Amino acid sequence: MSSFVSCIAWFFLFGLVSLITRTAPVSGSPPGPVVHCANGNANCIVQNGYGEFSNRQTCGVAAVAYPTTEDELLLVVSNASMANRKMKIVTRYSHNLPRLCCPGGPPGTGLSISTEKLNGVVRVDAESMRMTVESGITLYELIDAAAANGLALPTSPYWLGLSLGGVLSTGAHGSSIFGKGSAVHEYVVGMRIVVPTKSSVDGRFAKVISLEEGDPDLLAAKVSLGVLGAISQVTLQMEPMFKRSITNEVGSDSGFEDDIEQFGRSTEFGDLNWYPAQGKVMHRVDVRVPLTEPGNGQNDFTAFRPVPSTVIVSLRKTEEEHEATMNTTGRCLLARALTDDNFSGGNGLRNNISSSAGFTGYPVVGNHSNLQAAGSCLFDKENGLLTVCGFDPRVHGVFVNHMAFSIPMANISNFIKDVKKLRDMAPDSFCGIDWYNGMQLRFIRASTAYIAKTSDCVEMDITHYRGHDPTQPRLHEDVLEEIEQMGLFKYGGLPHWGKNRNICFLGMKEKLDGRIEKFMRVMKKFDPKGLFSSEWSDSVLGLQEEGLVIDKPGCALDGFCICSRDSHCAPEKGYFCRPGLVYKEARVCRYEKPFA
């Protein structure tokens, strides 16, 4: 298919997507299971919601268990503890990119413990505005239950399919540096964790540890990587329900880096989307308003709506063609069309949740519970994959990497200026970032949790194309790698625990400056046999040297190493290891056209 014909076909499909997403949501097949077993609940493969972990390794387990109560969870952990079997929690939709949910030890020997059925509300205390829930509850279920009691979870990530246990284990967050900030773990005031024991406790080789507000061990448990044990219940401090008013303002990116901190400190739930290839930035002016403010708006973010699988597959094929032919021009053309449509469609906002009119103009006002997260592709009945979440691995659709790291507030302006220098050298090399709604900037407060953020910071989230063949370089591979290394190593970025490639977690022990030692003391106290740890978590925490970096041909292409020689890239395909263009200390895989 020629580039011209490809573009014409894409615009036809794009128009169909636009038509679908501007009207009332269509029904869609919900995501499928992430655990697949050959024999009942035995001989299983565990995956994430995208169908593949960021390091391309499969996760085989001996069995999976589905406890429905804390006592059943205690029995499951006890049996595994008695057998000295490695185990890990897996959530209902499993949206971690690293192998956080894969047990340690030899492949196929560990136990997966699913919290899919451990998802109830234990109690609601209206007077203290505290809710106790089970760890497998999804954000959708939690937010809905809180709203039914006139309460609001003050902040959350933007995707409704996450479980509370997964959110806490990875330090997931929304955007705010007001009050306690945007990280959900800052609102945890109690937790119950099932941990293995070396000897029998009341006839079992496991026990429940109850942590209350003020307990120093809670500072480890709030963000745990899942290595302390199995979270059973969590108590959260809620607020009375309130409304929000949202207006997206699109303008030039000229000088915006100098106003980022002021924007974050003046706009309670605000964030930014930067489209570097187009020189545009969108400020989401998102503020709290009284419940009496008129409006019944909803966040129905376009990427989280059900879309016809035929459209998703066709868009992916177009993207793959751009990669194969290095068609930067076609990618830039389509990225601009996509962002223009997002702007005109309110970036997925709806003015009235009960209307089919969709977005009709700003501001969009509604209950906090309806605006803080999205995920309408989760909730409908199976329809034979006619419509799906765009990233559903059962169709050949969206397949991406998520690069996410937090830059200290004091460094964010200089980081943006460096990225602009890189952009100005080759603006079109950033079109693949614009395609996925640009670079998203969210605000996070410093935390006392041991392995959480150490200062007020700005989280930089970049979604970009990922190929199914790990030996195939990406278009503009070097630009993405330079941004990654610049943010992490020049500007001291801390990676998001639930996203990123292996190399992003290098040097975490030094970056957290003594906090990891405090965390590991609690880890050894709660799990003395290390049954919830894995090779990946041990490498990240500095307990072993091997695991994150694998020195082999092509290792830089998929984040197993930072290149130091050409063979780490793909010299046979024209990609060689070269210094960064702006950050000279970076080592990236750059395409150099062979001589004729």
KOLKOL-837897 format. One record per residue (C-alpha): x, y, z. Coordinates in steps of 0.1 Angstrom, whole numbers, plus 5000, padded with zeros to 4 digits. Layout:
// residues N
XYZ;...
//
This chain:
// residues 596
500050005000;501550344991;501950615017;499250825000;496750534999;497650455035;496850805046;493550815028;492550485044;493650605078;491650925075;488550715066;489150505097;490050805118;486650955108;484950645120;486750655153;485851015157;482250945150;482150665176;483950855203;481851175200;478550995206;477350775235;479650485243;479050165223;479049825240;482449655241;483949315250;485649365284;489349265288;489948895290;491648705318;495348755325;495948405339;495648115314;495947755328;496347425309;494647225336;492047385358;494047625381;497347445374;500147485349;499447845342;500848145323;500448485339;500548795317;499649165320;496749345304;498749415272;499649055266;503449095273;505749235300;508149505291;511149265293;509549015269;509848715293;506948485299;505748405335;504848045341;503447935374;502547605389;499047715400;496848005407;494548055437;491448285439;490748355476;487448525484;488048615521;490948705543;490848365559;491048195526;493948425517;495648325550;495247955542;496648005506;499748185519;500147935548;500147635524;502747805501;504847905531;504847555545;506047425511;508647715508;507047805475;507548145459;504348345454;503048675440;499848865438;498248915404;495349155400;492249135379;493549335349;497249335357;498449655342;502049655354;504649655326;507549505347;507149155359;505949265394;503348985395;505648705385;506848485413;510548425419;512348095416;512547855386;509847915359;506647715365;507147645402;505647955419;502148035430;499948325417;497348455441;494648645423;492748925442;490048935416;487448795440;488848975470;487149305461;484549395486;483749685509;484449585545;483049885563;482250255559;482550495589;480550805579;481551005609;485350965605;484950945567;487050625565;486450325543;487949985547;488049775515;489649455503;492749495482;491449355450;488749625446;489149815414;489150195413;485850185396;484249975424;485950185451;484950525436;481450405430;481050265466;482450585481;480150805460;477150595472;478050705507;478551065498;482351025500;485251085476;488650935472;490651255470;492851145441;493450845419;495250745386;493250805355;492450435345;489450275363;490749915358;493549935384;493049755417;493749925450;496449675459;498249735426;497950105429;499550105464;502249855455;503450075426;502850415441;500350505414;498850855415;496851125398;497951495396;498051735425;500451885450;497552035471;497051885506;498551535508;499051535471;498151295442;499450955454;496750725466;499050585493;499050915511;495450855521;496050515536;495550515574;495450135580;496349805563;496149435570;498749215553;498948835553;502648735557;504348395557;505948265589;508948035596;507047835622;503447755629;501148025643;497847885655;498347585632;499247795601;502547905586;501148255580;499648535600;497848875596;499749185604;497549485612;499149835607;497550145620;498150515614;501450615630;502950275628;506450325612;506049995593;503150145574;505750365556;507050055540;503649895533;502150195516;504350145486;505549785487;506249645452;504249345465;507349205484;506049245520;503248995517;499648985505;497649295512;494249185525;492449505536;493149885533;491550165552;491450505534;490750855546;488050995524;486551335519;482951455514;481851445478;482651765458;482551875422;485251975397;485352215368;487652135339;488752355310;491452245286;493452535272;495652475242;498452715232;502052755221;504752575241;506952885240;508252935275;505752705292;508452535311;509052845333;505352845344;504952475352;505552495390;503252795393;500552615374;500852305396;500652515428;497652705417;495452445400;494452155423;493951875399;495652025368;498051855344;499651925311;499951745277;502851865256;502951805219;506551885211;506451815173;503552065170;504952325195;501652305215;500752245251;497452175267;496852295302;494052115320;492652385343;490952155368;489652305400;487352215429;483852375429;480852345453;478352065449;475752325441;477552415408;475452295379;476852015358;476851645354;479951585334;482051275329;485551175320;485250925291;488750955278;488850845242;491650585246;489650405273;486450375253;485450065234;486350085197;485649845168;488449595166;488649635128;489450005133;492149925159;493749665137;493849895107;495350175127;498049945140;498849825105;499250185094;501550245123;503549935115;503850045079;505250385090;507850205110;508849965083;509150235056;510450505080;507550725069;507951015093;505851245070;502851015072;503150975109;503351345115;500351415093;498251165112;499451275146;498351625139;494951515127;494551295158;495551575183;493351825165;490351595169;491251535206;491251915211;487951965194;486351675212;487351785247;489951515251;487251265260;485151485284;481351475283;479251765295;476351535306;476851175316;473151095308;473251255273;474451125240;475651465229;479151415242;481351715245;479552055238;482052305253;483952415284;483852415313;482852055320;481452045356;480651725374;481051515405;484651435414;483751065412;482751095375;485751305365;488751155382;489250845360;487950675329;487450325315;484150265298;485649985277;485749775309;482049735316;480049585288;479149225280;481249005257;480349065221;482848845203;485549115202;483549335178;484549625200;487349625226;489649825247;492349955222;495149765240;493249425242;495949165232;493248945217;493249175187;496349305168;495849665181;497649905203;501049785216;503150035233;505750115259;505150355288;508150565298;507350735331;509650915355;509351195380;511651495377;512151705409;510252035406;513552225408;514852055377;511752035355;512252365336;515852275326;514751925316;512052065293;514552315278;516952025270;514151825254;513252135233;516852155221;516551795210;513151865194;514452175175;517151965158;514551725143;510951825151;509451535131;511151275152;508651365180;505551285159;505350935174;505051095208;502351335196;500451035181;499850905217;498551235231;501951385237;503951395269;501751415299;503051605330;501451535364;502151675398;503151465429;504051565464;507051445483;506251135505;507450985537;506750635523;510150465520;510250395483;507950675471;508851025458;511551205477;510551555466;507751755450;508051655414;506551645379;505851295365;506651275328;504551005310;505450925274;503550655255;505250535223;505150265197;506449925205;507049645180;506149285185;509649185173;512149295200;515049275175;513549545153;514649905161;511950175165;511650475142;513650755159;514950505185;517750745195;515451035204;513350825228;516450675244;518051015249;514951155266;514850845288;518450865299;518351245302;515351235326;516650945347;520351025350;520951385342;517951525360;517651265388;514251115377;512650835397;510850575376;507250475381;507350125396;504549995374;505850115341;509150145322;511849925307;514549745328;517250015325;514950275340;515450105374;519250125374;520750295405;517550305426;519350225458;521550535454;518650755443;516550665473;519450745496;518950525526;515250465522;515750135506;517650005536;514650105558;512349935534;514349615533;514449595572;510649575571;510649335542;512849095561;510749135592;507449055573;508748795549;511848635565;512048355539;511748595509;508848405494;507248725480;510448855465;511648775429;514848815409;513449135394;512649295428;515949185443;517749355414;515849675418;516349685455;520049615452;519949265468;521649115438;523649265410;522349065380;518849075365;518249425352;521049445326;521549155301;524649205279;523749055245;523349155209;520449405205;519949445243;519549825240;516649795216;514349655243;515749825274;517949545287;521049765285;522350105276;524450055245;528250075249;529049905215;527349885181;526249525186;523949635214;521949805187;521349675153;524249755130;523049515103;519949735101;521850065102;521550145139;524750215157;525650315193;526250695194;526350975220;523251185226;522851495206;522051725236;522851495266;526351385254;526651135282;523750935268;524450635246;521650565221;520950355190;520950595161;520050515125;522750615100;521850565064;524450335048;526650465020;525550364986;
//
